[in-house]
């Protein structure tokens, strides 16, 4: 297995406070997002941002800035990868530049922030980290927040897509057969007991259940790297190449982030279950086992 060699993909609230006071502070991106299963009637992510965020942080709308519209030509699933040029333009508007570090965060568990981390790495930015524990960790540390939004910025980031690997549906099927394909959704969705949004319940035949919720503790912070390594080792990640899917390619990036923190790499299936289950020609498994 190959590994990431450019340091931890995570940054603590204390470390970020120091980085923001340095001569080369990072660009801050707030990627709060309501994933599947969020309680109805609560504040939207944009409303949460406007109520308080890290000073200088730009709000990133996942559906607008980190995904193409569903049904985009050549891109399957509910959150297809964005057009590289459009993605780069959005990032430039937030001040993202090739020579300046970036820190992304969401509310707590980094499920949405991981998508921004993965996309920036995929598009060629080499200095991106995720605030471990997100906004909740920042607040818990007693650090300042603001309701003031920064002015639009002018970065120079240019996308060079393909710097992290991806696989399509045919490749995912082969990965499940010949290597290790992890299903990052909840166990209930993997087993086909429930399916809140996609056309069919179940999982890709041969995929192994590995819910992303097990990557973090109750406070939303990632488990220690040694514990993550043990988790993925038990799943077979040290012996076989790994690909990951979820519902729509968002939380699968969280799995890849957790593996990176443990010193392992993995390939993303961007279309994920939303693409796979939409094709009636694709088989579906509904047991609690990989087969």
DRENPA-3360 file (N, C-alpha, C; in nm, 2 decimals, always signed):
BEGIN
1 = XXXXXXXX = +0.08/-0.12/+0.00/+0.00/+0.00/+0.00/+0.09/+0.12/+0.00 ~ +0.05/+0.23/-0.07/+0.11/+0.35/-0.07/+0.05/+0.44/+0.04 ~ +0.12/+0.55/+0.08/+0.08/+0.63/+0.19/+0.09/+0.78/+0.15 ~ +0.01/+0.86/+0.23/+0.03/+1.00/+0.21/+0.16/+1.04/+0.29 ~ +0.24/+1.13/+0.24/+0.37/+1.16/+0.30/+0.38/+1.30/+0.33 ~ +0.28/+1.38/+0.33/+0.29/+1.53/+0.35/+0.23/+1.57/+0.48 ~ +0.23/+1.49/+0.58/+0.19/+1.53/+0.72/+0.04/+1.49/+0.74 ~ -0.01/+1.51/+0.86/-0.14/+1.48/+0.90/-0.24/+1.56/+0.82;
9 = XXXXXXXX = -0.35/+1.51/+0.77/-0.46/+1.59/+0.71/-0.54/+1.66/+0.81 ~ -0.52/+1.64/+0.94/-0.60/+1.71/+1.04/-0.52/+1.81/+1.11 ~ -0.60/+1.91/+1.17/-0.54/+2.02/+1.25/-0.63/+2.04/+1.37 ~ -0.57/+2.06/+1.49/-0.65/+2.08/+1.60/-0.69/+2.23/+1.61 ~ -0.78/+2.26/+1.70/-0.82/+2.40/+1.72/-0.70/+2.49/+1.77 ~ -0.62/+2.43/+1.86/-0.51/+2.50/+1.91/-0.40/+2.53/+1.80 ~ -0.38/+2.43/+1.72/-0.29/+2.44/+1.61/-0.33/+2.54/+1.51 ~ -0.46/+2.54/+1.48/-0.52/+2.64/+1.39/-0.51/+2.78/+1.44;
17 = XXXXXXXX = -0.53/+2.80/+1.57/-0.52/+2.93/+1.63/-0.38/+2.99/+1.60 ~ -0.28/+2.90/+1.62/-0.14/+2.94/+1.60/-0.11/+2.97/+1.45 ~ -0.17/+2.89/+1.36/-0.15/+2.91/+1.22/-0.21/+3.04/+1.17 ~ -0.33/+3.08/+1.23/-0.39/+3.20/+1.19/-0.31/+3.32/+1.24 ~ -0.23/+3.31/+1.34/-0.15/+3.42/+1.39/-0.02/+3.43/+1.32 ~ +0.01/+3.33/+1.23/+0.14/+3.33/+1.16/+0.15/+3.43/+1.05 ~ +0.27/+3.43/+0.99/+0.29/+3.52/+0.87/+0.22/+3.47/+0.75 ~ +0.18/+3.34/+0.75/+0.12/+3.28/+0.63/-0.01/+3.20/+0.68;
25 = XXXXXXXX = -0.11/+3.28/+0.72/-0.23/+3.22/+0.77/-0.30/+3.14/+0.66 ~ -0.37/+3.04/+0.70/-0.45/+2.96/+0.60/-0.58/+3.03/+0.56 ~ -0.63/+3.00/+0.44/-0.76/+3.03/+0.40/-0.86/+2.94/+0.48 ~ -0.97/+2.99/+0.53/-1.06/+2.92/+0.60/-1.19/+2.90/+0.52 ~ -1.24/+2.77/+0.51/-1.36/+2.74/+0.44/-1.45/+2.67/+0.54 ~ -1.57/+2.73/+0.55/-1.68/+2.67/+0.64/-1.77/+2.59/+0.55 ~ -1.77/+2.46/+0.57/-1.85/+2.37/+0.48/-1.96/+2.30/+0.56 ~ -2.02/+2.37/+0.65/-2.14/+2.31/+0.72/-2.25/+2.27/+0.62;
33 = XXXXXXXX = -2.31/+2.15/+0.64/-2.40/+2.10/+0.54/-2.49/+2.00/+0.62 ~ -2.62/+2.00/+0.58/-2.72/+1.91/+0.64/-2.72/+1.78/+0.56 ~ -2.65/+1.67/+0.61/-2.65/+1.55/+0.54/-2.78/+1.47/+0.56 ~ -2.80/+1.36/+0.49/-2.92/+1.28/+0.50/-2.94/+1.24/+0.65 ~ -3.07/+1.26/+0.69/-3.10/+1.23/+0.83/-3.11/+1.34/+0.92 ~ -3.07/+1.46/+0.88/-3.07/+1.58/+0.97/-3.22/+1.61/+1.01 ~ -3.23/+1.66/+1.13/-3.37/+1.69/+1.18/-3.43/+1.80/+1.10 ~ -3.56/+1.78/+1.06/-3.63/+1.88/+0.98/-3.66/+2.00/+1.07;
41 = XXXXXXXX = -3.67/+2.12/+1.01/-3.71/+2.24/+1.08/-3.60/+2.31/+1.15 ~ -3.48/+2.26/+1.15/-3.37/+2.33/+1.21/-3.31/+2.43/+1.12 ~ -3.21/+2.51/+1.17/-3.15/+2.61/+1.09/-3.07/+2.54/+0.97 ~ -3.07/+2.61/+0.86/-2.99/+2.57/+0.75/-2.84/+2.59/+0.78 ~ -2.76/+2.53/+0.70/-2.61/+2.55/+0.71/-2.58/+2.69/+0.69 ~ -2.64/+2.76/+0.60/-2.61/+2.90/+0.58/-2.65/+2.98/+0.69 ~ -2.76/+2.95/+0.75/-2.81/+3.02/+0.87/-2.71/+3.00/+0.99 ~ -2.67/+2.88/+1.01/-2.57/+2.85/+1.11/-2.44/+2.93/+1.09;
49 = XXXXXXXX = -2.40/+2.94/+0.97/-2.28/+3.02/+0.94/-2.30/+3.16/+0.97 ~ -2.41/+3.22/+0.93/-2.44/+3.36/+0.96/-2.45/+3.39/+1.11 ~ -2.49/+3.29/+1.18/-2.50/+3.31/+1.33/-2.37/+3.31/+1.40 ~ -2.27/+3.25/+1.34/-2.14/+3.25/+1.40/-2.04/+3.15/+1.33 ~ -1.92/+3.20/+1.30/-1.82/+3.12/+1.23/-1.68/+3.16/+1.27 ~ -1.58/+3.09/+1.23/-1.44/+3.13/+1.25/-1.42/+3.27/+1.18 ~ -1.35/+3.36/+1.25/-1.32/+3.49/+1.18/-1.25/+3.47/+1.05 ~ -1.30/+3.53/+0.95/-1.23/+3.52/+0.81/-1.28/+3.40/+0.73;
57 = XXXXXXXX = -1.36/+3.31/+0.78/-1.40/+3.19/+0.71/-1.51/+3.23/+0.60 ~ -1.49/+3.17/+0.49/-1.59/+3.18/+0.38/-1.68/+3.07/+0.38 ~ -1.81/+3.09/+0.36/-1.91/+2.98/+0.36/-1.91/+2.92/+0.22 ~ -1.90/+2.78/+0.22/-1.90/+2.70/+0.10/-2.02/+2.62/+0.10 ~ -2.10/+2.64/-0.01/-2.23/+2.56/-0.03/-2.19/+2.43/-0.10 ~ -2.21/+2.32/-0.04/-2.17/+2.19/-0.09/-2.24/+2.17/-0.23 ~ -2.37/+2.18/-0.23/-2.44/+2.15/-0.36/-2.40/+2.24/-0.47 ~ -2.36/+2.36/-0.44/-2.33/+2.46/-0.54/-2.18/+2.46/-0.58;
65 = XXXXXXXX = -2.09/+2.45/-0.48/-1.95/+2.47/-0.50/-1.87/+2.34/-0.50 ~ -1.92/+2.23/-0.45/-1.85/+2.11/-0.44/-1.91/+1.99/-0.51 ~ -2.00/+2.02/-0.60/-2.07/+1.92/-0.68/-2.13/+1.98/-0.80 ~ -2.13/+1.89/-0.91/-2.21/+1.93/-1.02/-2.36/+1.90/-1.00 ~ -2.45/+1.95/-1.07/-2.59/+1.92/-1.06/-2.61/+1.77/-1.09 ~ -2.70/+1.70/-1.02/-2.74/+1.57/-1.05/-2.78/+1.55/-1.19 ~ -2.73/+1.45/-1.26/-2.76/+1.43/-1.40/-2.67/+1.50/-1.50 ~ -2.56/+1.57/-1.44/-2.47/+1.63/-1.53/-2.41/+1.53/-1.63;
73 = XXXXXXXX = -2.39/+1.57/-1.76/-2.34/+1.47/-1.86/-2.21/+1.41/-1.81 ~ -2.21/+1.27/-1.82/-2.09/+1.20/-1.78/-2.06/+1.19/-1.63 ~ -2.15/+1.24/-1.55/-2.13/+1.23/-1.41/-2.26/+1.18/-1.34 ~ -2.24/+1.07/-1.27/-2.36/+1.00/-1.21/-2.37/+1.03/-1.06 ~ -2.48/+1.00/-1.00/-2.50/+1.01/-0.86/-2.56/+1.15/-0.82 ~ -2.60/+1.16/-0.69/-2.66/+1.28/-0.64/-2.56/+1.40/-0.62 ~ -2.43/+1.37/-0.60/-2.33/+1.47/-0.59/-2.22/+1.44/-0.68 ~ -2.24/+1.46/-0.81/-2.13/+1.43/-0.91/-2.01/+1.52/-0.88;
81 = XXXXXXXX = -1.89/+1.48/-0.92/-1.78/+1.57/-0.91/-1.80/+1.70/-0.99 ~ -1.76/+1.81/-0.94/-1.78/+1.94/-1.01/-1.69/+1.95/-1.13 ~ -1.73/+2.03/-1.23/-1.64/+2.06/-1.34/-1.52/+2.13/-1.28 ~ -1.40/+2.08/-1.32/-1.28/+2.13/-1.25/-1.26/+2.28/-1.26 ~ -1.29/+2.34/-1.38/-1.27/+2.48/-1.40/-1.37/+2.56/-1.31 ~ -1.50/+2.51/-1.30/-1.59/+2.58/-1.22/-1.56/+2.57/-1.07 ~ -1.51/+2.45/-1.03/-1.46/+2.43/-0.90/-1.35/+2.53/-0.86 ~ -1.25/+2.54/-0.95/-1.14/+2.62/-0.93/-1.18/+2.77/-0.92;
89 = XXXXXXXX = -1.27/+2.81/-1.00/-1.32/+2.95/-1.00/-1.39/+2.98/-0.87 ~ -1.47/+2.88/-0.82/-1.53/+2.90/-0.69/-1.43/+2.92/-0.58 ~ -1.33/+2.83/-0.58/-1.22/+2.83/-0.48/-1.14/+2.96/-0.49 ~ -1.12/+3.01/-0.61/-1.05/+3.14/-0.62/-1.13/+3.25/-0.55 ~ -1.26/+3.25/-0.57/-1.34/+3.35/-0.51/-1.34/+3.35/-0.35 ~ -1.29/+3.24/-0.30/-1.28/+3.23/-0.15/-1.13/+3.26/-0.11 ~ -1.05/+3.30/-0.21/-0.91/+3.33/-0.17/-0.81/+3.22/-0.18 ~ -0.86/+3.10/-0.23/-0.77/+2.98/-0.24/-0.66/+3.01/-0.34;
97 = XXXXXXXX = -0.54/+2.99/-0.30/-0.42/+3.01/-0.39/-0.33/+2.89/-0.38 ~ -0.25/+2.86/-0.48/-0.16/+2.75/-0.48/-0.06/+2.75/-0.37 ~ -0.01/+2.87/-0.33/+0.09/+2.88/-0.23/+0.05/+2.91/-0.09 ~ -0.08/+2.90/-0.07/-0.13/+2.93/+0.06/-0.21/+2.81/+0.12 ~ -0.19/+2.78/+0.25/-0.26/+2.66/+0.30/-0.41/+2.69/+0.31 ~ -0.48/+2.58/+0.32/-0.63/+2.59/+0.34/-0.67/+2.50/+0.45 ~ -0.76/+2.55/+0.53/-0.82/+2.46/+0.64/-0.97/+2.47/+0.62 ~ -1.03/+2.35/+0.62/-1.18/+2.34/+0.60/-1.24/+2.28/+0.73;
105 = XXXXXXXX = -1.36/+2.32/+0.75/-1.43/+2.26/+0.87/-1.58/+2.26/+0.85 ~ -1.65/+2.18/+0.93/-1.79/+2.19/+0.93/-1.84/+2.19/+1.07 ~ -1.96/+2.14/+1.10/-2.01/+2.16/+1.24/-1.94/+2.08/+1.34 ~ -1.90/+1.96/+1.32/-1.83/+1.88/+1.42/-1.75/+1.76/+1.36 ~ -1.83/+1.67/+1.29/-1.77/+1.54/+1.26/-1.69/+1.53/+1.13 ~ -1.69/+1.65/+1.05/-1.60/+1.66/+0.93/-1.66/+1.58/+0.81 ~ -1.78/+1.54/+0.82/-1.84/+1.46/+0.71/-1.84/+1.54/+0.58 ~ -1.89/+1.67/+0.59/-1.89/+1.76/+0.47/-1.75/+1.82/+0.44;
113 = XXXXXXXX = -1.68/+1.86/+0.55/-1.55/+1.91/+0.53/-1.46/+1.82/+0.45 ~ -1.47/+1.69/+0.48/-1.39/+1.59/+0.41/-1.41/+1.60/+0.26 ~ -1.53/+1.63/+0.21/-1.55/+1.64/+0.07/-1.47/+1.76/+0.01 ~ -1.46/+1.87/+0.08/-1.38/+1.99/+0.03/-1.23/+1.95/+0.04 ~ -1.19/+1.88/+0.14/-1.05/+1.84/+0.15/-1.02/+1.75/+0.04 ~ -1.10/+1.65/+0.01/-1.07/+1.56/-0.10/-1.07/+1.63/-0.23 ~ -1.17/+1.71/-0.26/-1.18/+1.78/-0.39/-1.05/+1.87/-0.41 ~ -1.01/+1.94/-0.31/-0.90/+2.03/-0.33/-0.77/+1.95/-0.35;
121 = XXXXXXXX = -0.76/+1.84/-0.28/-0.64/+1.75/-0.31/-0.65/+1.69/-0.45 ~ -0.77/+1.64/-0.49/-0.79/+1.58/-0.62/-0.76/+1.69/-0.73 ~ -0.79/+1.81/-0.71/-0.77/+1.92/-0.80/-0.63/+1.98/-0.80 ~ -0.54/+1.92/-0.71/-0.40/+1.96/-0.71/-0.35/+2.05/-0.60 ~ -0.43/+2.09/-0.50/-0.38/+2.17/-0.39/-0.32/+2.07/-0.29 ~ -0.20/+2.10/-0.25/-0.12/+2.01/-0.17/-0.12/+2.04/-0.02 ~ -0.17/+2.15/+0.02/-0.17/+2.19/+0.16/-0.31/+2.22/+0.21 ~ -0.38/+2.12/+0.24/-0.52/+2.13/+0.28/-0.53/+2.04/+0.41;
129 = XXXXXXXX = -0.59/+2.10/+0.51/-0.62/+2.02/+0.63/-0.76/+2.04/+0.68 ~ -0.81/+1.95/+0.76/-0.94/+1.96/+0.82/-0.93/+1.99/+0.97 ~ -1.01/+2.08/+1.01/-1.02/+2.12/+1.16/-1.08/+2.00/+1.23 ~ -1.01/+1.93/+1.31/-1.06/+1.81/+1.38/-1.16/+1.85/+1.48 ~ -1.28/+1.80/+1.47/-1.39/+1.84/+1.56/-1.47/+1.96/+1.51 ~ -1.42/+2.03/+1.41/-1.50/+2.13/+1.34/-1.53/+2.25/+1.43 ~ -1.64/+2.32/+1.39/-1.68/+2.44/+1.47/-1.70/+2.41/+1.61 ~ -1.76/+2.29/+1.65/-1.78/+2.26/+1.79/-1.65/+2.26/+1.87;
137 = XXXXXXXX = -1.54/+2.20/+1.81/-1.42/+2.20/+1.88/-1.36/+2.34/+1.90 ~ -1.38/+2.42/+1.80/-1.33/+2.56/+1.81/-1.40/+2.63/+1.92 ~ -1.53/+2.62/+1.93/-1.61/+2.68/+2.03/-1.57/+2.62/+2.17 ~ -1.56/+2.49/+2.18/-1.52/+2.43/+2.30/-1.39/+2.48/+2.36 ~ -1.30/+2.52/+2.27/-1.17/+2.57/+2.31/-1.18/+2.72/+2.36 ~ -1.30/+2.78/+2.35/-1.32/+2.91/+2.39/-1.26/+3.01/+2.29 ~ -1.25/+2.98/+2.17/-1.18/+3.06/+2.07/-1.29/+3.15/+2.00 ~ -1.25/+3.27/+1.95/-1.35/+3.37/+1.90/-1.42/+3.32/+1.78;
145 = XXXXXXXX = -1.55/+3.37/+1.77/-1.63/+3.35/+1.65/-1.69/+3.49/+1.61 ~ -1.74/+3.50/+1.49/-1.79/+3.62/+1.44/-1.91/+3.59/+1.36 ~ -2.00/+3.69/+1.34/-2.11/+3.68/+1.25/-2.08/+3.77/+1.12 ~ -1.96/+3.83/+1.11/-1.93/+3.91/+1.00/-1.87/+3.82/+0.89 ~ -1.92/+3.84/+0.77/-1.87/+3.76/+0.65/-1.76/+3.84/+0.58 ~ -1.65/+3.77/+0.54/-1.54/+3.83/+0.47/-1.59/+3.88/+0.33 ~ -1.52/+3.97/+0.28/-1.54/+4.01/+0.14/-1.49/+3.90/+0.05 ~ -1.55/+3.90/-0.07/-1.49/+3.80/-0.17/-1.34/+3.83/-0.19;
153 = XXXXXXXX = -1.27/+3.72/-0.21/-1.12/+3.73/-0.22/-1.09/+3.70/-0.37 ~ -0.96/+3.70/-0.39/-0.91/+3.68/-0.53/-0.79/+3.59/-0.52 ~ -0.81/+3.46/-0.52/-0.70/+3.36/-0.52/-0.65/+3.33/-0.66 ~ -0.55/+3.25/-0.67/-0.50/+3.21/-0.80/-0.50/+3.06/-0.83 ~ -0.58/+2.99/-0.75/-0.58/+2.84/-0.77/-0.63/+2.80/-0.90 ~ -0.56/+2.71/-0.96/-0.59/+2.65/-1.09/-0.60/+2.50/-1.07 ~ -0.71/+2.44/-1.12/-0.73/+2.29/-1.10/-0.64/+2.21/-1.19 ~ -0.58/+2.11/-1.14/-0.52/+2.01/-1.21/-0.58/+1.87/-1.17;
161 = XXXXXXXX = -0.70/+1.84/-1.22/-0.77/+1.73/-1.17/-0.70/+1.59/-1.19 ~ -0.74/+1.50/-1.10/-0.69/+1.36/-1.11/-0.57/+1.34/-1.02 ~ -0.55/+1.43/-0.92/-0.43/+1.41/-0.83/-0.46/+1.30/-0.72 ~ -0.59/+1.27/-0.70/-0.63/+1.16/-0.62/-0.71/+1.07/-0.71 ~ -0.71/+0.94/-0.69/-0.77/+0.84/-0.78/-0.92/+0.82/-0.76 ~ -0.99/+0.79/-0.87/-1.13/+0.76/-0.86/-1.16/+0.64/-0.94 ~ -1.28/+0.58/-0.93/-1.32/+0.46/-1.00/-1.46/+0.48/-1.04 ~ -1.50/+0.42/-1.15/-1.64/+0.43/-1.19/-1.72/+0.30/-1.14;
169 = XXXXXXXX = -1.84/+0.29/-1.19/-1.92/+0.18/-1.14/-1.86/+0.04/-1.18 ~ -1.82/+0.03/-1.30/-1.75/-0.10/-1.34/-1.63/-0.13/-1.26 ~ -1.55/-0.02/-1.24/-1.43/-0.04/-1.15/-1.47/-0.08/-1.01 ~ -1.58/-0.02/-0.96/-1.62/-0.05/-0.82/-1.65/-0.20/-0.81 ~ -1.72/-0.25/-0.92/-1.76/-0.39/-0.92/-1.63/-0.48/-0.92 ~ -1.53/-0.44/-1.00/-1.41/-0.52/-1.00/-1.34/-0.51/-0.87 ~ -1.34/-0.39/-0.81/-1.27/-0.37/-0.68/-1.33/-0.46/-0.57 ~ -1.47/-0.47/-0.57/-1.54/-0.56/-0.47/-1.50/-0.70/-0.50;
177 = XXXXXXXX = -1.47/-0.74/-0.62/-1.44/-0.88/-0.65/-1.29/-0.91/-0.62 ~ -1.20/-0.82/-0.66/-1.06/-0.85/-0.66/-0.98/-0.78/-0.55 ~ -1.04/-0.68/-0.48/-0.96/-0.61/-0.38/-1.05/-0.59/-0.26 ~ -1.06/-0.46/-0.21/-1.15/-0.43/-0.10/-1.23/-0.30/-0.13 ~ -1.36/-0.32/-0.13/-1.45/-0.21/-0.15/-1.53/-0.18/-0.02 ~ -1.51/-0.07/+0.04/-1.57/-0.03/+0.16/-1.70/+0.05/+0.14 ~ -1.81/+0.01/+0.21/-1.93/+0.09/+0.21/-1.93/+0.17/+0.33 ~ -1.93/+0.31/+0.31/-1.91/+0.40/+0.43/-2.05/+0.44/+0.49;
185 = XXXXXXXX = -2.16/+0.39/+0.44/-2.29/+0.43/+0.49/-2.32/+0.35/+0.63 ~ -2.43/+0.38/+0.69/-2.47/+0.32/+0.81/-2.49/+0.17/+0.78 ~ -2.48/+0.09/+0.89/-2.50/-0.05/+0.87/-2.64/-0.09/+0.83 ~ -2.74/+0.00/+0.87/-2.88/-0.03/+0.83/-2.90/-0.01/+0.68 ~ -2.83/+0.09/+0.62/-2.84/+0.11/+0.48/-2.77/+0.00/+0.41 ~ -2.65/-0.04/+0.46/-2.57/-0.14/+0.39/-2.65/-0.27/+0.39 ~ -2.72/-0.31/+0.50/-2.80/-0.43/+0.50/-2.93/-0.42/+0.43 ~ -2.97/-0.31/+0.38/-3.09/-0.29/+0.31/-3.21/-0.28/+0.40;
193 = XXXXXXXX = -3.19/-0.25/+0.53/-3.31/-0.24/+0.62/-3.38/-0.11/+0.60 ~ -3.31/-0.01/+0.55/-3.37/+0.12/+0.52/-3.30/+0.19/+0.41 ~ -3.37/+0.27/+0.33/-3.30/+0.35/+0.23/-3.38/+0.49/+0.22 ~ -3.33/+0.59/+0.28/-3.40/+0.71/+0.29/-3.41/+0.80/+0.16 ~ -3.32/+0.77/+0.06/-3.31/+0.87/-0.05/-3.29/+0.80/-0.18 ~ -3.22/+0.69/-0.19/-3.18/+0.63/-0.32/-3.28/+0.53/-0.37 ~ -3.27/+0.49/-0.50/-3.38/+0.41/-0.56/-3.40/+0.27/-0.50 ~ -3.29/+0.21/-0.46/-3.29/+0.07/-0.41/-3.21/+0.06/-0.29;
201 = XXXXXXXX = -3.25/-0.03/-0.20/-3.18/-0.06/-0.07/-3.08/-0.17/-0.09 ~ -2.98/-0.17/-0.01/-2.88/-0.28/-0.02/-2.74/-0.22/-0.04 ~ -2.65/-0.31/-0.09/-2.51/-0.26/-0.12/-2.45/-0.33/-0.24 ~ -2.34/-0.28/-0.28/-2.27/-0.34/-0.40/-2.22/-0.48/-0.36 ~ -2.26/-0.58/-0.43/-2.22/-0.72/-0.39/-2.07/-0.73/-0.38 ~ -2.02/-0.78/-0.26/-1.88/-0.80/-0.24/-1.83/-0.68/-0.15 ~ -1.90/-0.57/-0.14/-1.85/-0.46/-0.05/-1.86/-0.50/+0.09 ~ -1.77/-0.44/+0.17/-1.76/-0.46/+0.32/-1.81/-0.34/+0.39;
209 = XXXXXXXX = -1.90/-0.36/+0.49/-1.95/-0.25/+0.57/-1.85/-0.18/+0.66 ~ -1.84/-0.05/+0.65/-1.74/+0.03/+0.73/-1.80/+0.17/+0.76 ~ -1.90/+0.18/+0.84/-1.96/+0.31/+0.86/-1.86/+0.42/+0.90 ~ -1.88/+0.54/+0.84/-1.79/+0.65/+0.88/-1.81/+0.69/+1.02 ~ -1.93/+0.67/+1.08/-1.95/+0.71/+1.21/-1.85/+0.65/+1.31 ~ -1.79/+0.54/+1.27/-1.70/+0.47/+1.36/-1.56/+0.53/+1.35 ~ -1.54/+0.64/+1.27/-1.41/+0.70/+1.26/-1.39/+0.81/+1.36 ~ -1.50/+0.85/+1.43/-1.49/+0.96/+1.52/-1.55/+0.93/+1.65;
217 = XXXXXXXX = -1.52/+1.01/+1.76/-1.57/+0.99/+1.89/-1.70/+1.07/+1.91 ~ -1.76/+1.07/+2.03/-1.88/+1.14/+2.05/-1.87/+1.29/+2.03 ~ -1.75/+1.34/+2.04/-1.73/+1.49/+2.03/-1.70/+1.53/+1.88 ~ -1.71/+1.43/+1.79/-1.68/+1.46/+1.65/-1.54/+1.46/+1.61 ~ -1.45/+1.44/+1.70/-1.30/+1.44/+1.67/-1.27/+1.30/+1.62 ~ -1.17/+1.29/+1.53/-1.13/+1.16/+1.48/-1.06/+1.08/+1.60 ~ -1.08/+0.95/+1.59/-1.01/+0.86/+1.68/-0.86/+0.87/+1.66 ~ -0.78/+0.84/+1.75/-0.63/+0.84/+1.73/-0.59/+0.76/+1.61;
225 = XXXXXXXX = -0.48/+0.80/+1.55/-0.44/+0.74/+1.43/-0.41/+0.59/+1.45 ~ -0.36/+0.55/+1.56/-0.33/+0.41/+1.59/-0.46/+0.33/+1.59 ~ -0.57/+0.39/+1.65/-0.70/+0.32/+1.65/-0.76/+0.31/+1.51 ~ -0.74/+0.42/+1.43/-0.79/+0.41/+1.30/-0.72/+0.31/+1.22 ~ -0.59/+0.30/+1.24/-0.51/+0.20/+1.17/-0.55/+0.06/+1.20 ~ -0.58/+0.04/+1.33/-0.63/-0.09/+1.37/-0.76/-0.13/+1.31 ~ -0.85/-0.02/+1.30/-0.98/-0.05/+1.24/-0.97/-0.09/+1.10 ~ -0.89/-0.02/+1.02/-0.88/-0.05/+0.88/-0.79/-0.18/+0.86;
233 = XXXXXXXX = -0.70/-0.20/+0.94/-0.63/-0.33/+0.93/-0.72/-0.45/+0.95 ~ -0.81/-0.44/+1.05/-0.91/-0.54/+1.07/-1.00/-0.57/+0.95 ~ -1.02/-0.46/+0.87/-1.11/-0.47/+0.75/-1.03/-0.53/+0.63 ~ -0.90/-0.54/+0.65/-0.81/-0.59/+0.54/-0.74/-0.49/+0.46 ~ -0.74/-0.36/+0.51/-0.69/-0.25/+0.42/-0.54/-0.26/+0.41 ~ -0.46/-0.33/+0.49/-0.32/-0.34/+0.47/-0.28/-0.44/+0.37 ~ -0.37/-0.54/+0.35/-0.33/-0.65/+0.26/-0.39/-0.62/+0.11 ~ -0.49/-0.54/+0.10/-0.55/-0.52/-0.03/-0.57/-0.37/-0.06;
241 = XXXXXXXX = -0.57/-0.33/-0.19/-0.60/-0.20/-0.23/-0.74/-0.17/-0.19 ~ -0.77/-0.04/-0.16/-0.90/-0.01/-0.10/-0.97/+0.10/-0.19 ~ -1.10/+0.08/-0.22/-1.18/+0.18/-0.28/-1.30/+0.20/-0.18 ~ -1.36/+0.32/-0.19/-1.47/+0.35/-0.09/-1.59/+0.42/-0.16 ~ -1.71/+0.38/-0.12/-1.83/+0.45/-0.17/-1.92/+0.47/-0.05 ~ -2.02/+0.56/-0.07/-2.12/+0.59/+0.03/-2.25/+0.61/-0.04 ~ -2.33/+0.71/+0.00/-2.46/+0.73/-0.07/-2.44/+0.81/-0.19 ~ -2.36/+0.92/-0.18/-2.34/+1.01/-0.30/-2.20/+1.06/-0.32;
249 = XXXXXXXX = -2.10/+1.00/-0.25/-1.96/+1.04/-0.27/-1.91/+1.15/-0.17 ~ -2.00/+1.18/-0.07/-1.96/+1.28/+0.03/-1.89/+1.22/+0.15 ~ -1.96/+1.13/+0.22/-1.90/+1.07/+0.34/-1.80/+0.97/+0.31 ~ -1.79/+0.92/+0.18/-1.68/+0.83/+0.14/-1.55/+0.91/+0.15 ~ -1.56/+1.04/+0.12/-1.43/+1.12/+0.14/-1.39/+1.12/+0.28 ~ -1.49/+1.11/+0.38/-1.45/+1.11/+0.52/-1.37/+0.98/+0.55 ~ -1.42/+0.87/+0.49/-1.34/+0.75/+0.51/-1.20/+0.76/+0.45 ~ -1.18/+0.82/+0.34/-1.05/+0.84/+0.28/-0.97/+0.93/+0.37;
257 = XXXXXXXX = -1.03/+1.03/+0.43/-0.96/+1.12/+0.52/-0.91/+1.04/+0.64 ~ -1.00/+0.96/+0.70/-0.96/+0.88/+0.82/-0.85/+0.79/+0.78 ~ -0.85/+0.73/+0.66/-0.74/+0.64/+0.62/-0.61/+0.72/+0.61 ~ -0.62/+0.84/+0.55/-0.50/+0.92/+0.54/-0.45/+0.95/+0.67 ~ -0.53/+0.98/+0.77/-0.48/+1.01/+0.91/-0.41/+0.89/+0.97 ~ -0.45/+0.77/+0.92/-0.39/+0.64/+0.96/-0.27/+0.60/+0.88 ~ -0.24/+0.68/+0.78/-0.12/+0.65/+0.69/-0.15/+0.56/+0.58 ~ -0.28/+0.55/+0.54/-0.32/+0.47/+0.43/-0.39/+0.55/+0.32;
265 = XXXXXXXX = -0.39/+0.50/+0.20/-0.47/+0.57/+0.09/-0.58/+0.48/+0.04 ~ -0.67/+0.54/-0.03/-0.79/+0.48/-0.09/-0.84/+0.55/-0.21 ~ -0.92/+0.48/-0.29/-0.97/+0.54/-0.41/-1.12/+0.56/-0.39 ~ -1.17/+0.67/-0.44/-1.31/+0.71/-0.43/-1.39/+0.67/-0.55 ~ -1.51/+0.61/-0.52/-1.61/+0.59/-0.62/-1.71/+0.71/-0.61 ~ -1.70/+0.81/-0.69/-1.78/+0.93/-0.67/-1.93/+0.91/-0.69 ~ -1.97/+0.83/-0.79/-2.11/+0.81/-0.81/-2.18/+0.74/-0.69 ~ -2.11/+0.65/-0.63/-2.15/+0.58/-0.51/-2.29/+0.51/-0.52;
273 = XXXXXXXX = -2.35/+0.49/-0.41/-2.48/+0.41/-0.42/-2.59/+0.48/-0.50 ~ -2.59/+0.61/-0.49/-2.69/+0.68/-0.57/-2.68/+0.66/-0.72 ~ -2.56/+0.64/-0.77/-2.54/+0.60/-0.91/-2.57/+0.45/-0.93 ~ -2.51/+0.37/-0.85/-2.52/+0.23/-0.86/-2.67/+0.18/-0.86 ~ -2.74/+0.23/-0.76/-2.88/+0.18/-0.74/-2.98/+0.24/-0.84 ~ -2.93/+0.34/-0.92/-3.02/+0.40/-1.02/-3.02/+0.31/-1.15 ~ -2.92/+0.22/-1.16/-2.90/+0.14/-1.28/-2.97/+0.00/-1.25 ~ -3.08/-0.03/-1.31/-3.15/-0.15/-1.29/-3.07/-0.27/-1.33;
281 = XXXXXXXX = -2.97/-0.25/-1.41/-2.88/-0.36/-1.45/-2.77/-0.40/-1.35 ~ -2.76/-0.32/-1.25/-2.66/-0.35/-1.15/-2.71/-0.44/-1.04 ~ -2.65/-0.54/-1.00/-2.70/-0.63/-0.89/-2.69/-0.56/-0.76 ~ -2.78/-0.60/-0.66/-2.78/-0.55/-0.53/-2.78/-0.66/-0.43 ~ -2.70/-0.65/-0.32/-2.70/-0.74/-0.21/-2.77/-0.68/-0.09 ~ -2.84/-0.76/-0.02/-2.92/-0.71/+0.10/-2.90/-0.80/+0.22 ~ -2.79/-0.87/+0.23/-2.75/-0.94/+0.35/-2.66/-0.86/+0.44 ~ -2.62/-0.91/+0.55/-2.53/-0.84/+0.64/-2.39/-0.89/+0.61;
289 = XXX = -2.36/-0.95/+0.50/-2.23/-1.00/+0.46/-2.19/-0.94/+0.33 ~ -2.06/-0.94/+0.30/-2.02/-0.88/+0.17/-2.08/-0.94/+0.04 ~ -2.11/-1.06/+0.04/-2.16/-1.13/-0.08/-2.30/-1.09/-0.12;
% end
